[in-house]
Amino acid sequence: MSGLSYPEVGATRLGPLPDGYHHLHHRTAVGRGRADFEAAGAAITEFRVHRGSGARVRSSARRADTGTAVRVVAQAGPLRLAVPCRVVWAEYGPARIGFGYGTETGHPERGEECFVAELADDGTVSFTVMAFSRPARWYSRLGGPLVPALQRWYARRLGRTLRRIVAEERERREARSG
């Protein structure tokens, strides 16, 4: 895909993650059963988990599919950062739903990040954020160890946000059926 700022396109889909990058792997349980899995998958692929965590997201499609352009805007006080990404893979399977997006030219990092819901045989619904990245701009190099710490914080925040979204969806389902 043109415009991507790194050569290892698609490495977050099944791994292994490439050498020479900082690696992030965060996994958390967010629910149980098929309905929770489907709610989690929809929240991920419709970018609701990102929006629910406080990020502003603009995308060229309602849901993530290969080629979808995504611009994530994060703001902390007066600091505002808009980062261009492109969905490099999307999966809508019976036990795995999610997508990976890669950095485009102009992003402060180079690399890829994925967001995946998985339904285990025992019914547990897990959310995984996996990424590989390295600085692409002077200010991200200057950030040094702060950048990976912020990435870990954001991955945990996404997990908490998705757990809340799934619980709210479950409550709505139960209210409709009860």
Secondary structure, 3 states (H helix, E strand, C coil): CCCECCCCCCHHHHCCCCCCCEEEEEEEEEEEHHHHHHHHHHHHHCCHHHHHCCCEEEECCCCCCCCCEEEEEEEECCEEEEEEEEEEEEEECCCEEEEEEEEECCCCEEEEEEEEEEECCCCEEEEEEEEEEEECCHHHHHHCCHHHHHHHHHHHHHHHHHHHHHHHHHHHHHHHHC
